[in-house]
């Protein structure tokens, strides 16, 4: 969480992790929050570093730089100064990463519930995000607007390159497809298989009855066996001729 002073970094993080809104402003030195996030059937154990307010002369702390996978760049929609500072902070961040722009970042405008005090328009925020090729989202911790979406958007950016989400979604889709195929096996095939199993079981359980049925058929047509042999003999004779 990077941004100028009093842009709502702690308030946003506290609302997301603990589900409560903090009215009072206390300047933050640095806090770390932990939360498990379930997103697109994948669970992520996250550590959220709520850093102190920054400006263009600040330096990132070790906790806010080493081992960090993504960054939220915050400014307040009612503070044009914080909007200017967040651009300088992003430049500092990219410089720390050797000038590479392949750093997962999301630009976030906070306090949009103070619409009457807004000094930075949505279009300005979107234009800045587009110029840096990063996502942009507006939120309000007080009104619970896009609080969760802020963090899931960053997760999407972090996982876009390594493909974790895509692989898990494909696996989930495959499992669903297999379950659907099992559930929709043709009823006729099941009925035929059950009938064969039933006949086999009857034969095993009651061989006497099966034999009796055979003798009964013979009594009804005593010449059936003879006719069968005669037909076979004639067919063989025809082939020899």
Buried (B, 14 or more C-beta within 10 A) or exposed (E): BBBBBBBBBBBBBBBBBEEEBBEEEEEBEEBEBEBEBEBBEBEBEBEBBBBBBBBEEBEBBEBBBEEBBBBBBBBBBBBBBBBBBBBBBBEBBBEEEEEEEEBBBBBBBBBBBBEEEBBBEEEBBBEBBEEBEBBBBBBBBBEBBBBEBBBBBBBBBBBEEEEBBEEBEEEEEEEEEEEEEEEEEEEEEEEEEEEEEEEEEEEEEEEEEEEEEEEEEEEEEEEEEEEEEEEEEEEEEEEEE
